[in-house]
Amino acid sequence: MTIIPSGMSRRHFLQHLAGASAIALPAVSFTEALRANSEDLKKRRKSAIMLWMGGGPSTMDLWDLKPNSTNGGPFKPISTSGDVQICEHLPLMAQQMHHMAIVRSMSTREADHGRGRYYMHTGYVPNPNVEHPGYGSVISHQLIDQRPELEIPPFVSVGGGSVGPGFLGMAWAPFVVDSNGDVKNLKMGLDQDRLMQRMATLSLIEKGFIARNGQQAASDHAKVLDKTLSLMTSQQMEAFKVRQEDQTVQDRYGNSSFGRGCLMARRLVEAGVPFVEVDLGGWDNHSDIFDTLKDDKLPVLDQAMSALIEDLDQRGLLQDTAVIWMGEFGRTPRINGDTGRDHWARSWSVVVGGAGMQGGIAVGETNSDGTAVETEPYSAQDLMASVCRSLGISLETTFTSRNGRPMKIANSGKVIQELFS
């Protein structure tokens, strides 16, 4: 077992172990760091928050209502602060729609949960020969140079896992926490000194193995180990502690896991994290959809999402933070015999805003019964390309997969120009 030498502080040991550039122990409090970050906002660092609606939400009942169609269901449209109408059960979001755009002409190819989730996160259909990186890995990889002071992971997934880093490597994998900011016990039941000794031993073994063999998996794992050490000593971890927020702020987001996740996303972006994904599952409503939406899903979504957008705007963060609301597909215009809607990828909606994208508008439209897109259809790769543009990421960026194939960012998707007019 490697022992920390006598007379060497833990700080000195960690810096010696991982290199001063890999682990910089902060000398300021989290509050001081946020104050410094507020000054850094003038440099216009970009970030993105994805609100992931796992299961496939019925966007026809939320963002693109059809009250004059037999497919329309019982919900009524209401006016908003933008030039759009949305569901009556989203009254708080109605007040924030001048910040957000509804892309109503999404037409995608995957209506299976797993394949749709992969496609909407990566812009690529699943391929057994290559694993593509998702939004969080791509965006954090491209924006990390904007925040050299960041010690916590650049890609955080709250409340559920996300699509992984693919060929970018495990250094860009999502750091998964629950909505209270709890992480799996990094200390493994050991006291600090014994833990540091074991981590040091593992680090030395891995670095020796990499020097001899140079294998990618070991190299990636060593990077993760360095990040873990940094995590355990960083004041920036305070950003995960949503319970430290003023109670009025917590109440505004709502007493729900999704509400706390959205509040955490704001805190993480404020602390410098370039990409946060917040999960709200439970949208696979094959039966009893209208009661489920009205009594369960929409009150939680409405309160948390509206609070996030309002909070980002009031703090001067929204102009540099892209917000993306989407699931893996929509749901059938036809209401089935169980008063539910089934999987549907042909005509549905996503909601985006912030980071220079135009709010208060609807892009594209579907026909009178919601069964088809009547304007130019947009794909997962088009949406991803548009988000990348909003963040200042070049669409000429090309990665190389591990089998040597060039991979264009966002799968060469086209920008949705209406979002930037």
LUMKOLDO-144049 format. One line per 5 residues: number of its first residue (from 1); for each residue x, y, z of C-alpha. Coordinates in nm, 2 decimals, padded with zeros to 4 digits. Example, Ala and Ser with C-alpha at 12.3 -4.5 7.8 and 13.67 -1.06 7.14 Angstrom:
% LUMKOLDO-144049
1	01.23:-00.45:00.78  01.37:-00.11:00.71
***
This chain:
% LUMKOLDO-144049
1	00.00:00.00:00.00  00.13:00.35:-00.09  00.16:00.57:00.22  00.15:00.95:00.21  00.51:01.05:00.32
6	00.56:01.20:00.66  00.56:01.58:00.64  00.36:01.59:00.31  00.02:01.74:00.34  -00.28:01.58:00.18
11	-00.31:01.87:-00.06  00.06:01.83:-00.16  00.02:01.46:-00.20  -00.29:01.49:-00.42  -00.12:01.75:-00.64
16	00.19:01.53:-00.66  -00.02:01.23:-00.75  -00.24:01.37:-01.02  -00.05:01.68:-01.12  -00.13:02.04:-01.02
21	-00.32:02.09:-01.34  -00.54:01.79:-01.28  -00.64:01.87:-00.92  -00.65:02.23:-00.80  -00.79:02.25:-00.45
26	-01.00:02.56:-00.40  -00.91:02.82:-00.15  -01.25:03.00:-00.17  -01.60:02.92:-00.05  -01.88:02.82:-00.29
31	-02.04:03.16:-00.24  -01.72:03.34:-00.33  -01.68:03.11:-00.63  -02.03:03.20:-00.75  -01.95:03.57:-00.71
36	-01.65:03.52:-00.92  -01.85:03.33:-01.17  -02.10:03.61:-01.19  -01.82:03.83:-01.31  -01.71:03.56:-01.56
41	-02.06:03.57:-01.71  -01.95:03.88:-01.89  -01.72:03.65:-02.09  -02.04:03.48:-02.21  -01.97:03.12:-02.13
46	-02.24:02.90:-02.29  -02.43:02.61:-02.12  -02.72:02.39:-02.20  -02.99:02.22:-01.99  -03.19:01.93:-02.13
51	-03.53:01.85:-01.97  -03.57:01.49:-02.07  -03.93:01.35:-02.08  -03.87:00.98:-02.07  -04.14:00.76:-02.22
56	-04.26:00.99:-02.50  -04.49:01.28:-02.40  -04.81:01.36:-02.58  -04.71:01.69:-02.73  -05.05:01.72:-02.90
61	-05.19:01.76:-02.55  -04.93:02.01:-02.43  -04.79:02.23:-02.71  -04.99:02.17:-03.03  -05.35:02.13:-02.93
66	-05.62:02.03:-03.18  -05.95:02.14:-03.01  -06.16:02.10:-03.32  -06.05:01.75:-03.40  -06.18:01.42:-03.26
71	-05.82:01.34:-03.19  -05.79:01.65:-02.97  -05.89:01.53:-02.63  -06.05:01.73:-02.36  -05.78:01.99:-02.29
76	-05.82:02.35:-02.41  -05.56:02.59:-02.55  -05.48:02.91:-02.37  -05.29:03.22:-02.48  -04.94:03.29:-02.36
81	-04.68:03.57:-02.32  -04.56:03.47:-02.67  -04.74:03.43:-03.00  -04.84:03.07:-02.93  -05.11:02.89:-02.74
86	-05.04:02.59:-02.51  -05.24:02.36:-02.28  -05.46:02.51:-02.01  -05.29:02.29:-01.75  -04.96:02.48:-01.81
91	-05.06:02.82:-01.68  -04.72:02.91:-01.53  -04.54:02.81:-01.85  -04.78:03.03:-02.04  -04.62:03.32:-01.86
96	-04.27:03.22:-01.98  -04.34:03.14:-02.34  -04.20:03.46:-02.47  -03.86:03.30:-02.39  -03.94:02.97:-02.56
101	-04.01:02.84:-02.91  -04.22:02.53:-03.00  -04.09:02.33:-03.29  -04.41:02.17:-03.40  -04.28:02.00:-03.72
106	-04.06:01.73:-03.57  -04.08:01.42:-03.78  -03.84:01.15:-03.67  -03.79:00.79:-03.76  -03.77:00.60:-03.44
111	-04.09:00.51:-03.24  -03.92:00.25:-03.01  -03.82:00.37:-02.67  -03.46:00.26:-02.67  -03.39:00.35:-03.03
116	-03.58:00.68:-03.01  -03.39:00.78:-02.69  -03.06:00.71:-02.86  -03.16:00.89:-03.18  -03.29:01.20:-03.01
121	-02.98:01.22:-02.79  -02.72:01.16:-03.06  -02.87:01.25:-03.40  -02.78:00.91:-03.52  -02.98:00.59:-03.54
126	-02.83:00.30:-03.34  -02.54:00.12:-03.52  -02.38:-00.20:-03.40  -02.05:-00.09:-03.53  -02.02:00.25:-03.35
131	-02.14:00.41:-03.03  -02.22:00.77:-03.08  -02.19:01.04:-02.81  -02.50:01.21:-02.68  -02.57:01.58:-02.63
136	-02.41:01.61:-02.29  -02.09:01.45:-02.40  -02.06:01.64:-02.72  -02.15:01.98:-02.57  -01.94:01.95:-02.26
141	-01.64:01.83:-02.47  -01.68:02.13:-02.70  -01.73:02.39:-02.42  -01.50:02.27:-02.15  -01.22:02.51:-02.27
146	-01.44:02.80:-02.16  -01.41:02.71:-01.80  -01.06:02.60:-01.70  -01.15:02.65:-01.33  -01.42:02.38:-01.33
151	-01.34:02.09:-01.09  -01.67:01.91:-01.09  -01.79:01.70:-01.39  -01.89:01.90:-01.71  -02.18:01.67:-01.78
156	-02.43:01.60:-01.50  -02.74:01.39:-01.53  -03.00:01.44:-01.25  -03.27:01.19:-01.17  -03.17:00.93:-01.42
161	-02.89:00.82:-01.66  -02.84:00.96:-02.00  -02.70:00.84:-02.33  -02.32:00.80:-02.28  -02.01:00.94:-02.43
166	-01.96:00.68:-02.71  -01.63:00.71:-02.89  -01.54:01.03:-02.70  -01.44:00.81:-02.40  -01.55:00.78:-02.04
171	-01.40:01.11:-01.94  -01.71:01.26:-02.10  -01.96:01.02:-01.94  -02.25:01.17:-01.74  -02.21:01.21:-01.37
176	-02.53:01.08:-01.23  -02.69:01.22:-00.91  -03.04:01.21:-00.76  -03.25:01.52:-00.72  -03.11:01.58:-00.37
181	-02.76:01.59:-00.51  -02.66:01.26:-00.35  -02.38:01.06:-00.52  -02.29:00.70:-00.46  -02.06:00.69:-00.16
186	-01.72:00.79:-00.29  -01.55:00.70:00.04  -01.67:00.34:00.04  -01.69:00.34:00.42  -01.33:00.43:00.47
191	-01.18:00.71:00.66  -01.02:00.99:00.46  -00.65:00.88:00.51  -00.71:00.52:00.42  -00.92:00.62:00.11
196	-00.65:00.85:-00.01  -00.39:00.57:00.03  -00.60:00.33:-00.17  -00.67:00.58:-00.44  -00.30:00.66:-00.47
201	-00.22:00.30:-00.51  -00.48:00.25:-00.78  -00.36:00.56:-00.96  00.01:00.44:-00.96  -00.09:00.10:-01.08
206	-00.30:00.24:-01.36  -00.04:00.49:-01.47  00.22:00.21:-01.49  -00.02:-00.01:-01.69  -00.09:00.27:-01.93
211	00.28:00.35:-01.98  00.34:-00.02:-02.07  00.03:-00.10:-02.27  -00.14:00.23:-02.36  -00.49:00.09:-02.37
216	-00.77:00.34:-02.41  -01.00:00.19:-02.15  -00.73:00.21:-01.88  -00.65:00.56:-01.98  -01.01:00.67:-01.96
221	-01.05:00.51:-01.62  -00.74:00.70:-01.50  -00.90:01.02:-01.61  -01.21:00.93:-01.42  -01.01:00.85:-01.11
226	-00.84:01.20:-01.13  -01.18:01.36:-01.15  -01.30:01.16:-00.86  -01.02:01.28:-00.64  -01.09:01.64:-00.75
231	-01.46:01.59:-00.67  -01.39:01.47:-00.32  -01.21:01.79:-00.23  -01.38:02.06:-00.43  -01.60:02.34:-00.28
236	-01.78:02.34:-00.62  -01.97:02.03:-00.49  -02.18:02.27:-00.29  -02.37:02.34:-00.62  -02.54:02.00:-00.58
241	-02.69:02.09:-00.24  -03.02:02.24:-00.34  -03.15:02.24:00.02  -02.92:02.53:00.08  -03.13:02.75:-00.13
246	-03.37:02.99:00.03  -03.70:02.82:00.11  -03.90:03.06:-00.12  -03.68:02.96:-00.41  -03.73:02.59:-00.33
251	-04.10:02.64:-00.31  -04.11:02.82:-00.65  -03.96:02.51:-00.81  -04.19:02.28:-00.63  -04.15:02.00:-00.38
256	-04.08:01.73:-00.64  -03.78:01.54:-00.76  -03.81:01.71:-01.09  -03.84:02.05:-00.92  -03.53:01.99:-00.72
261	-03.35:01.87:-01.03  -03.43:02.18:-01.22  -03.31:02.40:-00.93  -02.99:02.19:-00.92  -02.95:02.25:-01.29
266	-02.96:02.63:-01.24  -02.71:02.60:-00.96  -02.47:02.39:-01.16  -02.49:02.62:-01.47  -02.42:02.91:-01.24
271	-02.12:02.72:-01.10  -01.98:02.67:-01.45  -02.11:02.32:-01.56  -02.17:02.33:-01.94  -02.43:02.06:-01.97
276	-02.70:01.93:-01.73  -02.98:01.69:-01.81  -03.28:01.66:-01.58  -03.51:01.35:-01.61  -03.88:01.35:-01.57
281	-04.00:01.00:-01.67  -04.35:00.85:-01.68  -04.48:00.97:-02.01  -04.55:00.63:-02.17  -04.93:00.68:-02.13
286	-05.10:00.40:-02.32  -05.40:00.43:-02.10  -05.58:00.69:-01.89  -05.37:00.96:-02.04  -05.58:01.27:-01.97
291	-05.62:01.21:-01.59  -05.25:01.12:-01.57  -05.14:01.44:-01.74  -05.39:01.67:-01.56  -05.34:01.53:-01.21
296	-04.98:01.41:-01.21  -04.74:01.51:-01.49  -04.84:01.86:-01.59  -04.85:02.03:-01.25  -04.50:01.91:-01.18
301	-04.37:02.00:-01.52  -04.54:02.34:-01.52  -04.41:02.46:-01.18  -04.05:02.34:-01.23  -03.99:02.43:-01.59
306	-04.14:02.77:-01.55  -03.94:02.84:-01.24  -03.62:02.73:-01.42  -03.67:02.96:-01.71  -03.78:03.26:-01.49
311	-03.48:03.20:-01.26  -03.23:03.17:-01.54  -03.37:03.49:-01.70  -03.36:03.69:-01.37  -03.00:03.59:-01.31
316	-02.88:03.69:-01.65  -02.81:03.32:-01.74  -03.08:03.25:-02.00  -02.92:03.45:-02.28  -02.62:03.21:-02.26
321	-02.80:02.89:-02.16  -02.99:02.67:-02.41  -03.29:02.49:-02.27  -03.42:02.19:-02.45  -03.74:02.01:-02.36
326	-03.80:01.68:-02.54  -03.87:01.31:-02.52  -03.79:01.02:-02.75  -04.11:01.08:-02.97  -04.47:01.20:-02.94
331	-04.78:01.00:-02.91  -05.05:00.90:-03.16  -05.31:01.16:-03.25  -05.57:00.88:-03.23  -05.69:00.80:-02.88
336	-05.69:00.43:-02.82  -05.96:00.21:-02.66  -05.79:00.25:-02.31  -05.81:00.63:-02.33  -05.44:00.65:-02.40
341	-05.21:00.74:-02.69  -04.95:00.51:-02.83  -04.60:00.57:-02.98  -04.58:00.82:-03.26  -04.27:00.98:-03.43
346	-04.42:01.12:-03.75  -04.55:01.45:-03.62  -04.47:01.60:-03.28  -04.31:01.89:-03.09  -04.01:01.99:-02.89
351	-03.96:02.32:-02.70  -03.63:02.51:-02.70  -03.52:02.86:-02.59  -03.24:03.07:-02.45  -02.88:03.11:-02.58
356	-03.00:03.35:-02.85  -03.28:03.14:-02.99  -03.60:03.34:-03.06  -03.88:03.29:-02.81  -04.25:03.33:-02.83
361	-04.29:03.15:-03.16  -04.41:02.82:-03.31  -04.19:02.68:-03.59  -04.37:02.47:-03.84  -04.72:02.32:-03.81
366	-04.91:01.99:-03.83  -05.24:01.94:-04.00  -05.58:01.98:-03.84  -05.59:01.64:-03.68  -05.22:01.62:-03.59
371	-05.14:01.32:-03.81  -04.89:01.48:-04.04  -04.64:01.77:-04.07  -04.76:02.03:-04.32  -04.44:02.24:-04.33
376	-04.07:02.15:-04.36  -04.01:01.85:-04.12  -03.72:01.86:-03.88  -03.51:01.57:-03.75  -03.31:01.49:-03.43
381	-03.00:01.60:-03.61  -03.16:01.93:-03.72  -03.25:02.01:-03.36  -02.90:01.92:-03.24  -02.74:02.13:-03.50
386	-02.96:02.42:-03.40  -02.86:02.38:-03.03  -02.50:02.37:-03.13  -02.53:02.69:-03.33  -02.69:02.86:-03.03
391	-02.39:02.77:-02.82  -02.14:02.89:-03.07  -02.02:02.53:-03.15  -01.90:02.50:-03.51  -02.10:02.27:-03.73
396	-01.79:02.19:-03.92  -01.66:02.00:-03.62  -01.57:01.64:-03.71  -01.49:01.37:-03.47  -01.31:01.04:-03.54
401	-01.47:00.72:-03.41  -01.26:00.44:-03.27  -01.28:00.25:-03.59  -01.13:00.55:-03.77  -01.45:00.69:-03.93
406	-01.51:01.06:-03.95  -01.82:01.17:-03.77  -01.97:01.51:-03.83  -02.11:01.69:-03.53  -02.49:01.66:-03.51
411	-02.48:01.41:-03.80  -02.46:01.71:-04.05  -02.80:01.83:-03.94  -02.94:02.16:-04.08  -03.00:02.46:-03.86
416	-03.37:02.55:-03.80  -03.34:02.90:-03.93  -03.66:03.03:-03.78  -03.51:03.00:-03.43  -03.25:03.26:-03.53
421	-03.44:03.51:-03.74
***
